[in-house]
Structures are given as C-alpha cells and as structure tokens.
C-alpha cells in the first residue's frame, strides 16, 4: 500500500475509535533497532512536569519539511541515539496513537521501520529542548527482558511484536496495529 493510502486507512481507524480531534496529525517514523544479539534499543522517557511518570519507547519522531519517512527515521535515530551505522529495513508496523505529553495532546500516525546495527554505543547529540527535558537514557533490551518488564512500554504490545519478528522475520506487508489512545 502506498503512503497516502496507508495514512488514509490509519486516519479512518482513528476516527472510528472516536480519537479524531481538531489537532493536526503528526507523521512519525520510528525505528525498531536491533543489535547483532537481537537486542532492541529503547529510550526511557518521562513527563517533563512529573518525572515520576515514566515509560520506554522506540527512537523516532516527526517528519521535517519534505523528508521521507525513511530519511526521518535515520535522522531521528542519529539525533536521539548517536547511532548512524545502520541498515534500514522494511516498514514492520503502522499505528495511530494519541496521548497527552508536555501540556498538549499529540496525535500521531507512526510507521515502525526495522533497522540493524553493529554500533551499540549510544551518544545522543541532537535532542530538542523538549527531548532534553524528558529523556532519562537509553537501554538495549533482550526479548526476554522486554517480556518480563513491568514498566510501561510503547507500543503497548512491543514485547509480543518483537517475539513474532524474531521468530518469523518481517511481515510481507506492514501490520496495522490497533490505535492506542492514552
């Protein structure tokens, strides 16, 4: 499915759940970054006004200007992790999400790309001011650690999705995940 058609389908799913709001939907590219040991890199984030409210999430962010999702995925990965030696693979999953953060509601259409790297040292160097106020660090997780985690992780089925990815490989076409409305 081409990008405009896929985005229209995600928008329809969001509207069907009653999550559509007047705010603009951000187009987002996220990265499922795996190292040679099949560990996944996640970012530990928190609400800037309430550091006790924490979660883990995949690297990525909004598209800038006329960049493609692939370009955004690589740029965001470099900015948030310092990792540039990556092999970007296919789109694995797509989802619509809506959540409160830093005093506003964010509505996003996210595409998750598979990427592999041998570069495991991280050095975030391009964080925005908001990211600098809301990122506690990064961590490589094994599938077993992620499955056993009692912390909040987004997307909320990431452990299950990662297990399937590692067992079966990438899907032949991107999977549309259920919308997540927080």
N, CA, C and O atoms as a DFTB+ gen file, in Angstrom:
728 C
 N C O
     1  1       0.857      -1.170       0.000
     2  2       0.000       0.000       0.000
     3  2       0.905       1.235       0.000
     4  3       1.892       1.279       0.735
     5  1       0.574       2.232      -0.817
     6  2       1.397       3.433      -0.859
     7  2       1.137       4.301       0.370
     8  3       0.147       4.111       1.076
     9  1       2.045       5.267       0.620
    10  2       1.972       6.067       1.841
    11  2       0.665       6.834       1.988
    12  3       0.071       6.769       3.064
    13  1       0.174       7.558       0.980
    14  2      -1.097       8.274       1.171
    15  2      -2.264       7.340       1.484
    16  3      -3.101       7.667       2.325
    17  1      -2.334       6.188       0.826
    18  2      -3.419       5.255       1.082
    19  2      -3.318       4.683       2.489
    20  3      -4.329       4.536       3.175
    21  1      -2.105       4.360       2.921
    22  2      -1.908       3.824       4.267
    23  2      -2.258       4.868       5.318
    24  3      -2.858       4.535       6.339
    25  1      -1.896       6.115       5.087
    26  2      -2.215       7.169       6.045
    27  2      -3.719       7.404       6.106
    28  3      -4.259       7.671       7.179
    29  1      -4.395       7.310       4.978
    30  2      -5.852       7.463       4.969
    31  2      -6.506       6.328       5.767
    32  3      -7.470       6.553       6.499
    33  1      -5.977       5.115       5.619
    34  2      -6.502       3.979       6.362
    35  2      -6.294       4.165       7.862
    36  3      -7.198       3.877       8.646
    37  1      -5.113       4.643       8.278
    38  2      -4.857       4.898       9.695
    39  2      -5.765       6.007      10.218
    40  3      -6.280       5.914      11.332
    41  1      -5.961       7.044       9.429
    42  2      -6.837       8.145       9.844
    43  2      -8.259       7.634      10.030
    44  3      -8.944       8.032      10.972
    45  1      -8.705       6.758       9.141
    46  2     -10.032       6.175       9.275
    47  2     -10.155       5.355      10.544
    48  3     -11.189       5.390      11.211
    49  1      -9.101       4.614      10.883
    50  2      -9.115       3.831      12.125
    51  2      -9.202       4.747      13.331
    52  3      -9.925       4.454      14.284
    53  1      -8.479       5.844      13.300
    54  2      -8.515       6.796      14.420
    55  2      -9.905       7.402      14.568
    56  3     -10.416       7.530      15.680
    57  1     -10.510       7.770      13.459
    58  2     -11.840       8.364      13.519
    59  2     -12.866       7.349      14.012
    60  3     -13.794       7.703      14.738
    61  1     -12.701       6.100      13.623
    62  2     -13.638       5.063      14.051
    63  2     -13.585       4.839      15.553
    64  3     -14.577       4.414      16.146
    65  1     -12.451       5.117      16.178
    66  2     -12.331       4.951      17.627
    67  2     -12.774       6.188      18.379
    68  3     -12.778       6.194      19.610
    69  1     -13.149       7.240      17.658
    70  2     -13.549       8.480      18.314
    71  2     -12.364       9.315      18.743
    72  3     -12.523      10.253      19.525
    73  1     -11.168       8.995      18.247
    74  2      -9.964       9.685      18.689
    75  2      -9.639      10.904      17.847
    76  3      -8.708      11.642      18.170
    77  1     -10.372      11.129      16.793
    78  2     -10.065      12.260      15.923
    79  2     -10.338      13.563      16.664
    80  3     -11.390      13.727      17.281
    81  1      -9.412      14.459      16.600
    82  2      -9.555      15.782      17.198
    83  2      -9.189      16.812      16.153
    84  3      -8.704      16.476      15.073
    85  1      -9.421      18.048      16.478
    86  2      -9.124      19.118      15.537
    87  2      -7.626      19.322      15.368
    88  3      -7.198      19.981      14.421
    89  1      -6.820      18.766      16.275
    90  2      -5.381      18.971      16.176
    91  2      -4.805      18.192      15.004
    92  3      -5.351      17.176      14.575
    93  1      -3.714      18.685      14.511
    94  2      -3.049      18.077      13.362
    95  2      -2.438      16.727      13.732
    96  3      -1.956      16.535      14.848
    97  1      -2.466      15.802      12.782
    98  2      -1.829      14.502      12.983
    99  2      -0.395      14.575      12.505
   100  3      -0.128      14.895      11.346
   101  1       0.525      14.277      13.405
   102  2       1.950      14.242      13.066
   103  2       2.271      12.963      12.314
   104  3       1.825      11.880      12.693
   105  1       3.034      13.091      11.265
   106  2       3.561      11.925      10.563
   107  2       4.891      11.586      11.229
   108  3       5.792      12.421      11.297
   109  1       5.003      10.347      11.720
   110  2       6.143       9.943      12.529
   111  2       6.785       8.679      11.957
   112  3       6.098       7.772      11.488
   113  1       8.103       8.643      12.006
   114  2       8.871       7.453      11.637
   115  2       9.582       6.956      12.887
   116  3      10.297       7.720      13.536
   117  1       9.398       5.701      13.229
   118  2      10.046       5.099      14.393
   119  2      10.926       3.944      13.935
   120  3      10.752       3.405      12.842
   121  1      11.882       3.573      14.801
   122  2      12.856       2.550      14.429
   123  2      12.889       1.436      15.467
   124  3      13.049       1.678      16.663
   125  1      12.735       0.225      14.985
   126  2      12.963      -0.977      15.784
   127  2      14.410      -1.355      15.499
   128  3      14.700      -2.077      14.546
   129  1      15.320      -0.855      16.344
   130  2      16.753      -1.039      16.121
   131  2      17.239      -2.260      16.872
   132  3      17.125      -2.338      18.096
   133  1      17.783      -3.216      16.130
   134  2      18.301      -4.448      16.705
   135  2      19.808      -4.520      16.535
   136  3      20.344      -4.141      15.494
   137  1      20.492      -5.012      17.571
   138  2      21.934      -5.202      17.502
   139  2      22.227      -6.638      17.055
   140  3      21.286      -7.396      16.816
   141  1      23.494      -7.037      16.934
   142  2      23.801      -8.403      16.469
   143  2      23.248      -9.510      17.372
   144  3      23.098     -10.649      16.931
   145  1      22.943      -9.179      18.640
   146  2      22.377     -10.164      19.558
   147  2      20.853     -10.090      19.615
   148  3      20.238     -10.668      20.511
   149  1      20.242      -9.385      18.667
   150  2      18.788      -9.200      18.587
   151  2      18.211      -8.459      19.794
   152  3      17.039      -8.627      20.132
   153  1      19.043      -7.635      20.442
   154  2      18.515      -6.752      21.488
   155  2      17.926      -5.519      20.814
   156  3      18.399      -5.095      19.760
   157  1      16.896      -4.948      21.424
   158  2      16.232      -3.759      20.890
   159  2      16.608      -2.555      21.742
   160  3      16.687      -2.645      22.967
   161  1      16.837      -1.430      21.078
   162  2      17.185      -0.201      21.788
   163  2      15.924       0.605      22.066
   164  3      15.155       0.911      21.155
   165  1      15.723       0.948      23.344
   166  2      14.584       1.769      23.754
   167  2      15.076       2.990      24.504
   168  3      16.145       2.986      25.115
   169  1      14.267       4.032      24.440
   170  2      14.539       5.284      25.137
   171  2      13.649       5.342      26.374
   172  3      12.468       4.999      26.321
   173  1      14.235       5.783      27.490
   174  2      13.479       5.937      28.737
   175  2      13.043       7.392      28.830
   176  3      13.872       8.292      28.967
   177  1      11.743       7.612      28.756
   178  2      11.199       8.963      28.787
   179  2      10.348       9.206      30.011
   180  3       9.950       8.278      30.716
   181  1      10.076      10.486      30.249
   182  2       9.218      10.864      31.365
   183  2       8.519      12.173      31.054
   184  3       8.945      12.945      30.195
   185  1       7.431      12.400      31.780
   186  2       6.677      13.646      31.644
   187  2       7.523      14.765      32.253
   188  3       7.912      14.672      33.417
   189  1       7.818      15.836      31.478
   190  2       8.696      16.898      31.999
   191  2       8.219      17.515      33.309
   192  3       9.037      17.886      34.151
   193  1       6.907      17.628      33.489
   194  2       6.380      18.225      34.714
   195  2       6.126      17.207      35.821
   196  3       5.723      17.584      36.922
   197  1       6.357      15.918      35.546
   198  2       6.147      14.870      36.536
   199  2       7.127      13.726      36.260
   200  3       6.735      12.711      35.685
   201  1       8.400      13.875      36.664
   202  2       9.425      12.861      36.360
   203  2       9.133      11.466      36.895
   204  3       9.787      10.505      36.489
   205  1       8.170      11.334      37.792
   206  2       7.811      10.007      38.288
   207  2       6.985       9.227      37.270
   208  3       6.870       8.005      37.372
   209  1       6.415       9.916      36.300
   210  2       5.598       9.277      35.255
   211  2       6.536       8.921      34.096
   212  3       6.901       9.787      33.301
   213  1       6.929       7.628      34.004
   214  2       7.940       7.205      33.026
   215  2       7.418       6.109      32.112
   216  3       6.412       5.460      32.397
   217  1       8.131       5.921      31.004
   218  2       7.823       4.880      30.033
   219  2       9.038       4.671      29.151
   220  3       9.980       5.463      29.173
   221  1       9.009       3.602      28.377
   222  2      10.045       3.277      27.396
   223  2       9.409       3.331      26.015
   224  3       8.236       2.993      25.853
   225  1      10.182       3.756      25.021
   226  2       9.658       3.856      23.660
   227  2      10.785       3.720      22.652
   228  3      11.963       3.799      23.000
   229  1      10.409       3.518      21.414
   230  2      11.389       3.345      20.338
   231  2      11.883       4.696      19.845
   232  3      11.153       5.684      19.924
   233  1      13.119       4.755      19.335
   234  2      13.607       6.001      18.746
   235  2      12.753       6.404      17.551
   236  3      12.182       5.552      16.870
   237  1      12.670       7.689      17.305
   238  2      11.939       8.188      16.147
   239  2      11.257       9.494      16.446
   240  3      11.281       9.980      17.577
   241  1      10.646      10.063      15.425
   242  2       9.946      11.323      15.602
   243  2       9.324      11.816      14.318
   244  3       9.259      11.107      13.314
   245  1       8.872      13.048      14.380
   246  2       8.125      13.634      13.282
   247  2       8.972      13.989      12.076
   248  3      10.153      14.321      12.186
   249  1       8.330      13.907      10.924
   250  2       8.978      14.304       9.674
   251  2       9.156      15.816       9.652
   252  3       8.319      16.559      10.166
   253  1      10.247      16.260       9.055
   254  2      10.525      17.678       8.905
   255  2      10.547      18.037       7.425
   256  3      11.153      17.340       6.611
   257  1       9.878      19.134       7.093
   258  2       9.872      19.598       5.703
   259  2       9.369      18.533       4.761
   260  3       8.330      17.915       4.997
   261  1      10.119      18.319       3.680
   262  2       9.690      17.350       2.678
   263  2      10.451      16.029       2.767
   264  3      10.511      15.277       1.794
   265  1      11.034      15.745       3.938
   266  2      11.785      14.494       4.053
   267  2      10.838      13.296       4.025
   268  3       9.672      13.395       4.407
   269  1      11.358      12.181       3.571
   270  2      10.596      10.938       3.543
   271  2      10.598      10.321       4.945
   272  3      11.362      10.735       5.816
   273  1       9.756       9.358       5.139
   274  2       9.761       8.670       6.429
   275  2      11.095       7.965       6.666
   276  3      11.591       7.933       7.792
   277  1      11.673       7.401       5.610
   278  2      12.970       6.741       5.746
   279  2      14.035       7.740       6.194
   280  3      14.830       7.441       7.084
   281  1      14.054       8.920       5.584
   282  2      15.018       9.956       5.966
   283  2      14.787      10.398       7.408
   284  3      15.743      10.588       8.161
   285  1      13.533      10.560       7.793
   286  2      13.212      10.962       9.163
   287  2      13.654       9.889      10.158
   288  3      14.188      10.212      11.220
   289  1      13.438       8.628       9.826
   290  2      13.839       7.535      10.718
   291  2      15.341       7.585      10.984
   292  3      15.773       7.488      12.133
   293  1      16.131       7.734       9.935
   294  2      17.589       7.771      10.091
   295  2      18.048       9.028      10.817
   296  3      18.951       8.962      11.652
   297  1      17.436      10.178      10.510
   298  2      17.810      11.439      11.176
   299  2      17.496      11.361      12.657
   300  3      18.342      11.669      13.497
   301  1      16.269      10.947      12.976
   302  2      15.860      10.856      14.383
   303  2      16.731       9.862      15.147
   304  3      17.112      10.120      16.289
   305  1      17.041       8.741      14.529
   306  2      17.895       7.742      15.177
   307  2      19.254       8.347      15.508
   308  3      19.761       8.160      16.614
   309  1      19.844       9.067      14.567
   310  2      21.148       9.700      14.805
   311  2      21.053      10.748      15.913
   312  3      21.914      10.804      16.791
   313  1      20.013      11.577      15.875
   314  2      19.868      12.640      16.870
   315  2      19.640      12.079      18.273
   316  3      20.241      12.553      19.237
   317  1      18.780      11.077      18.389
   318  2      18.384      10.572      19.702
   319  2      19.345       9.546      20.290
   320  3      19.380       9.357      21.506
   321  1      20.129       8.878      19.436
   322  2      20.993       7.806      19.931
   323  2      22.460       7.983      19.572
   324  3      23.326       7.393      20.218
   325  1      22.754       8.780      18.559
   326  2      24.116       8.896      18.065
   327  2      24.503       7.757      17.141
   328  3      25.634       7.722      16.657
   329  1      23.609       6.836      16.888
   330  2      23.908       5.677      16.041
   331  2      23.604       6.018      14.587
   332  3      22.481       6.375      14.232
   333  1      24.633       5.898      13.761
   334  2      24.496       6.213      12.340
   335  2      24.839       5.030      11.435
   336  3      24.518       5.041      10.247
   337  1      25.487       4.013      11.995
   338  2      25.861       2.833      11.220
   339  2      24.705       1.842      11.268
   340  3      24.715       0.895      12.054
   341  1      23.700       2.076      10.408
   342  2      22.502       1.235      10.424
   343  2      22.137       0.780       9.023
   344  3      22.436       1.437       8.025
   345  1      21.489      -0.353       8.989
   346  2      20.888      -0.864       7.759
   347  2      19.386      -0.777       7.972
   348  3      18.811      -1.547       8.741
   349  1      18.752       0.177       7.279
   350  2      17.317       0.374       7.428
   351  2      16.575      -0.646       6.587
   352  3      16.840      -0.801       5.395
   353  1      15.655      -1.328       7.215
   354  2      14.881      -2.356       6.540
   355  2      13.467      -1.890       6.244
   356  3      13.210      -0.694       6.108
   357  1      12.558      -2.841       6.146
   358  2      11.183      -2.534       5.751
   359  2      10.359      -1.930       6.893
   360  3      10.756      -1.946       8.058
   361  1       9.204      -1.403       6.510
   362  2       8.210      -0.975       7.494
   363  2       7.579      -2.251       8.059
   364  3       7.101      -3.105       7.313
   365  1       7.588      -2.360       9.388
   366  2       7.025      -3.529      10.057
   367  2       5.570      -3.324      10.431
   368  3       4.710      -4.165      10.166
   369  1       5.314      -2.157      11.070
   370  2       4.011      -1.898      11.649
   371  2       3.644      -0.441      11.424
   372  3       4.500       0.417      11.207
   373  1       2.332      -0.188      11.483
   374  2       1.821       1.192      11.452
   375  2       0.775       1.303      12.546
   376  3       0.054       0.346      12.831
   377  1       0.697       2.475      13.154
   378  2      -0.348       2.668      14.164
   379  2      -0.681       4.146      14.298
   380  3       0.125       5.026      13.998
   381  1      -1.896       4.377      14.759
   382  2      -2.322       5.714      15.158
   383  2      -2.267       5.736      16.674
   384  3      -2.706       4.789      17.326
   385  1      -1.729       6.815      17.243
   386  2      -1.749       6.962      18.694
   387  2      -2.065       8.408      19.051
   388  3      -1.808       9.335      18.283
   389  1      -2.623       8.565      20.230
   390  2      -2.966       9.878      20.742
   391  2      -2.687       9.864      22.235
   392  3      -3.146       8.973      22.950
   393  1      -1.930      10.856      22.709
   394  2      -1.520      10.852      24.109
   395  2      -1.222      12.268      24.583
   396  3      -0.850      13.132      23.789
   397  1      -1.390      12.502      25.900
   398  2      -1.005      13.795      26.454
   399  2       0.480      13.779      26.804
   400  3       0.993      12.782      27.313
   401  1       1.162      14.877      26.531
   402  2       2.583      14.987      26.874
   403  2       2.973      16.462      26.856
   404  3       2.662      17.184      25.909
   405  1       3.640      16.891      27.890
   406  2       4.171      18.256      27.988
   407  2       3.090      19.314      27.758
   408  3       3.313      20.316      27.077
   409  1       1.922      19.069      28.338
   410  2       0.869      20.071      28.310
   411  2       0.027      20.138      27.057
   412  3      -0.755      21.075      26.896
   413  1       0.163      19.171      26.161
   414  2      -0.681      19.148      24.961
   415  2      -1.004      17.723      24.562
   416  3      -0.410      16.777      25.079
   417  1      -1.936      17.570      23.654
   418  2      -2.294      16.257      23.116
   419  2      -1.567      16.071      21.793
   420  3      -1.575      16.952      20.933
   421  1      -0.946      14.925      21.648
   422  2      -0.218      14.565      20.430
   423  2      -1.006      13.485      19.704
   424  3      -1.356      12.465      20.298
   425  1      -1.285      13.702      18.432
   426  2      -1.965      12.731      17.571
   427  2      -0.973      12.355      16.475
   428  3      -0.533      13.206      15.703
   429  1      -0.629      11.081      16.418
   430  2       0.446      10.660      15.518
   431  2       0.063       9.445      14.690
   432  3      -0.624       8.540      15.163
   433  1       0.520       9.445      13.448
   434  2       0.481       8.276      12.579
   435  2       1.918       7.797      12.465
   436  3       2.755       8.421      11.813
   437  1       2.182       6.663      13.123
   438  2       3.553       6.176      13.235
   439  2       3.795       4.973      12.329
   440  3       2.964       4.071      12.223
   441  1       4.952       4.987      11.683
   442  2       5.425       3.856      10.903
   443  2       6.690       3.358      11.584
   444  3       7.587       4.147      11.884
   445  1       6.768       2.060      11.828
   446  2       7.907       1.447      12.505
   447  2       8.780       0.702      11.493
   448  3       8.337      -0.251      10.853
   449  1      10.020       1.154      11.363
   450  2      10.978       0.540      10.448
   451  2      11.888      -0.413      11.206
   452  3      12.288      -0.125      12.335
   453  1      12.212      -1.527      10.604
   454  2      13.231      -2.419      11.129
   455  2      14.594      -1.845      10.746
   456  3      14.775      -1.370       9.625
   457  1      15.535      -1.886      11.656
   458  2      16.915      -1.485      11.354
   459  2      17.850      -2.374      12.161
   460  3      17.522      -2.825      13.258
   461  1      19.007      -2.607      11.593
   462  2      20.045      -3.402      12.258
   463  2      21.316      -2.579      12.326
   464  3      21.608      -1.760      11.455
   465  1      22.068      -2.828      13.402
   466  2      23.336      -2.124      13.586
   467  2      24.313      -3.009      14.341
   468  3      23.915      -3.918      15.070
   469  1      25.600      -2.729      14.156
   470  2      26.637      -3.333      14.988
   471  2      27.152      -2.297      15.985
   472  3      27.933      -2.625      16.879
   473  1      26.718      -1.063      15.833
   474  2      27.140       0.051      16.694
   475  2      26.223       0.089      17.919
   476  3      25.068       0.503      17.819
   477  1      26.739      -0.345      19.075
   478  2      25.885      -0.408      20.260
   479  2      26.140       0.720      21.261
   480  3      25.331       0.924      22.166
   481  1      27.234       1.449      21.121
   482  2      27.477       2.600      21.999
   483  2      26.539       3.727      21.570
   484  3      26.397       4.013      20.381
   485  1      25.910       4.353      22.543
   486  2      24.982       5.440      22.250
   487  2      25.553       6.758      22.752
   488  3      26.279       6.804      23.745
   489  1      25.206       7.830      22.043
   490  2      25.645       9.174      22.410
   491  2      24.671      10.185      21.821
   492  3      24.957      10.804      20.797
   493  1      23.506      10.355      22.474
   494  2      22.534      11.321      21.951
   495  2      23.181      12.693      21.836
   496  3      23.818      13.169      22.775
   497  1      23.012      13.326      20.675
   498  2      23.657      14.610      20.478
   499  2      22.765      15.650      19.839
   500  3      23.144      16.817      19.747
   501  1      21.600      15.252      19.400
   502  2      20.738      16.189      18.694
   503  2      19.361      16.293      19.299
   504  3      18.379      16.492      18.584
   505  1      19.273      16.158      20.624
   506  2      17.962      16.224      21.257
   507  2      17.401      17.641      21.203
   508  3      18.128      18.621      21.366
   509  1      16.107      17.726      20.974
   510  2      15.435      19.020      21.044
   511  2      15.375      19.443      22.516
   512  3      15.692      18.659      23.411
   513  1      14.973      20.669      22.748
   514  2      14.860      21.168      24.124
   515  2      13.857      20.319      24.905
   516  3      14.111      19.975      26.059
   517  1      12.739      19.984      24.301
   518  2      11.731      19.153      24.960
   519  2      12.277      17.751      25.234
   520  3      12.063      17.208      26.318
   521  1      12.973      17.166      24.274
   522  2      13.549      15.839      24.487
   523  2      14.580      15.868      25.616
   524  3      14.627      14.948      26.433
   525  1      15.395      16.905      25.667
   526  2      16.398      17.017      26.724
   527  2      15.748      17.080      28.108
   528  3      16.329      16.630      29.095
   529  1      14.532      17.644      28.170
   530  2      13.810      17.742      29.444
   531  2      13.008      16.494      29.769
   532  3      12.407      16.415      30.841
   533  1      12.983      15.511      28.865
   534  2      12.093      14.367      29.083
   535  2      12.714      13.009      28.755
   536  3      11.996      12.010      28.696
   537  1      14.022      12.950      28.543
   538  2      14.684      11.676      28.259
   539  2      15.661      11.362      29.387
   540  3      16.543      12.157      29.709
   541  1      15.478      10.172      29.985
   542  2      16.327       9.757      31.098
   543  2      17.510       8.902      30.645
   544  3      18.497       8.782      31.371
   545  1      17.424       8.314      29.466
   546  2      18.517       7.471      28.991
   547  2      18.043       6.472      27.957
   548  3      16.896       6.491      27.511
   549  1      18.970       5.594      27.592
   550  2      18.697       4.558      26.593
   551  2      19.152       3.221      27.144
   552  3      20.027       3.152      28.007
   553  1      18.543       2.155      26.629
   554  2      18.924       0.815      27.082
   555  2      18.648      -0.202      25.990
   556  3      17.635      -0.135      25.294
   557  1      19.571      -1.147      25.853
   558  2      19.361      -2.302      24.991
   559  2      18.644      -3.376      25.806
   560  3      19.063      -3.691      26.920
   561  1      17.561      -3.941      25.255
   562  2      16.746      -4.945      25.928
   563  2      16.768      -6.250      25.140
   564  3      16.688      -6.236      23.912
   565  1      16.876      -7.377      25.840
   566  2      16.650      -8.660      25.185
   567  2      15.145      -8.858      25.096
   568  3      14.377      -8.175      25.774
   569  1      14.737      -9.784      24.266
   570  2      13.317     -10.094      24.141
   571  2      12.768     -10.575      25.479
   572  3      11.665     -10.191      25.869
   573  1      13.527     -11.414      26.187
   574  2      13.074     -11.927      27.484
   575  2      12.930     -10.801      28.497
   576  3      11.960     -10.779      29.255
   577  1      13.873      -9.867      28.527
   578  2      13.776      -8.734      29.456
   579  2      12.543      -7.885      29.147
   580  3      11.834      -7.448      30.053
   581  1      12.303      -7.660      27.872
   582  2      11.148      -6.858      27.479
   583  2       9.840      -7.567      27.854
   584  3       8.897      -6.930      28.323
   585  1       9.793      -8.863      27.649
   586  2       8.589      -9.635      28.000
   587  2       8.325      -9.619      29.501
   588  3       7.171      -9.660      29.929
   589  1       9.389      -9.559      30.303
   590  2       9.243      -9.576      31.761
   591  2       9.081      -8.174      32.358
   592  3       8.824      -8.043      33.555
   593  1       9.225      -7.146      31.557
   594  2       9.183      -5.769      32.064
   595  2       7.842      -5.448      32.700
   596  3       6.791      -5.835      32.191
   597  1       7.890      -4.741      33.811
   598  2       6.675      -4.281      34.483
   599  2       6.485      -2.785      34.273
   600  3       5.558      -2.187      34.818
   601  1       7.357      -2.193      33.491
   602  2       7.275      -0.769      33.191
   603  2       6.418      -0.560      31.946
   604  3       6.187      -1.494      31.178
   605  1       5.955       0.653      31.755
   606  2       5.166       0.982      30.570
   607  2       6.085       1.047      29.364
   608  3       7.141       1.679      29.408
   609  1       5.675       0.387      28.285
   610  2       6.438       0.364      27.031
   611  2       5.472       0.650      25.894
   612  3       4.367       0.108      25.856
   613  1       5.894       1.505      24.967
   614  2       5.080       1.816      23.782
   615  2       5.812       1.413      22.522
   616  3       7.018       1.634      22.414
   617  1       5.087       0.805      21.533
   618  2       3.674       0.471      21.608
   619  2       3.442      -0.591      22.670
   620  3       4.357      -1.337      23.020
   621  1       2.211      -0.660      23.185
   622  2       1.951      -1.492      24.359
   623  2       2.096      -2.988      24.116
   624  3       2.157      -3.740      25.089
   625  1       2.154      -3.445      22.921
   626  2       2.355      -4.870      22.604
   627  2       3.762      -5.128      22.072
   628  3       3.988      -6.121      21.380
   629  1       4.709      -4.245      22.386
   630  2       6.039      -4.353      21.776
   631  2       6.710      -5.689      22.062
   632  3       7.327      -6.259      21.161
   633  1       6.613      -6.207      23.276
   634  2       7.265      -7.483      23.591
   635  2       6.743      -8.602      22.683
   636  3       7.522      -9.382      22.135
   637  1       5.437      -8.671      22.533
   638  2       4.818      -9.687      21.673
   639  2       5.214      -9.474      20.204
   640  3       5.537     -10.427      19.495
   641  1       5.183      -8.238      19.768
   642  2       5.545      -7.922      18.388
   643  2       7.012      -8.269      18.106
   644  3       7.338      -8.787      17.038
   645  1       7.883      -7.982      19.061
   646  2       9.307      -8.301      18.887
   647  2       9.508      -9.807      18.830
   648  3      10.259     -10.295      17.985
   649  1       8.850     -10.556      19.718
   650  2       8.965     -12.021      19.685
   651  2       8.571     -12.567      18.317
   652  3       9.265     -13.416      17.758
   653  1       7.457     -12.078      17.782
   654  2       6.998     -12.536      16.468
   655  2       8.004     -12.163      15.389
   656  3       8.304     -12.973      14.512
   657  1       8.523     -10.953      15.446
   658  2       9.521     -10.517      14.472
   659  2      10.755     -11.413      14.511
   660  3      11.259     -11.826      13.466
   661  1      11.241     -11.713      15.713
   662  2      12.444     -12.539      15.830
   663  2      12.185     -13.979      15.416
   664  3      13.075     -14.637      14.876
   665  1      10.974     -14.479      15.663
   666  2      10.635     -15.866      15.292
   667  2      10.326     -16.028      13.809
   668  3      10.718     -17.019      13.192
   669  1       9.615     -15.042      13.233
   670  2       9.094     -15.204      11.876
   671  2       9.724     -14.280      10.843
   672  3       9.532     -14.475       9.643
   673  1      10.469     -13.284      11.289
   674  2      11.019     -12.296      10.371
   675  2       9.989     -11.212      10.095
   676  3       8.871     -11.259      10.607
   677  1      10.376     -10.232       9.281
   678  2       9.453      -9.131       8.975
   679  2       8.218      -9.612       8.228
   680  3       8.301     -10.544       7.428
   681  1       7.073      -8.985       8.482
   682  2       5.862      -9.362       7.734
   683  2       6.019      -8.982       6.261
   684  3       6.784      -8.076       5.927
   685  1       5.302      -9.668       5.392
   686  2       5.403      -9.373       3.956
   687  2       4.826      -7.996       3.628
   688  3       5.273      -7.340       2.687
   689  1       3.841      -7.564       4.397
   690  2       3.312      -6.202       4.290
   691  2       3.187      -5.661       5.713
   692  3       3.002      -6.442       6.646
   693  1       3.282      -4.347       5.899
   694  2       3.213      -3.796       7.252
   695  2       1.899      -4.145       7.948
   696  3       0.830      -4.110       7.338
   697  1       1.995      -4.480       9.230
   698  2       0.818      -4.764      10.030
   699  2       0.252      -3.441      10.573
   700  3       1.002      -2.584      11.040
   701  1      -1.053      -3.292      10.506
   702  2      -1.698      -2.134      11.094
   703  2      -2.092      -2.505      12.517
   704  3      -2.964      -3.346      12.735
   705  1      -1.439      -1.866      13.478
   706  2      -1.712      -2.113      14.894
   707  2      -2.965      -1.373      15.312
   708  3      -3.345      -0.377      14.698
   709  1      -3.597      -1.860      16.351
   710  2      -4.778      -1.191      16.895
   711  2      -4.366       0.188      17.390
   712  3      -3.269       0.345      17.926
   713  1      -5.221       1.187      17.221
   714  2      -4.904       2.526      17.725
   715  2      -4.686       2.484      19.249
   716  3      -5.330       1.716      19.964
   717  1      -3.768       3.324      19.714
   718  2      -3.526       3.462      21.150
   719  2      -3.894       4.882      21.548
   720  3      -3.285       5.849      21.091
   721  1      -4.894       4.991      22.403
   722  2      -5.348       6.282      22.878
   723  2      -5.114       6.310      24.392
   724  3      -5.688       5.513      25.134
   725  1      -4.286       7.215      24.825
   726  2      -3.957       7.313      26.258
   727  2      -4.634       8.545      26.821
   728  3      -4.501       8.833      28.010
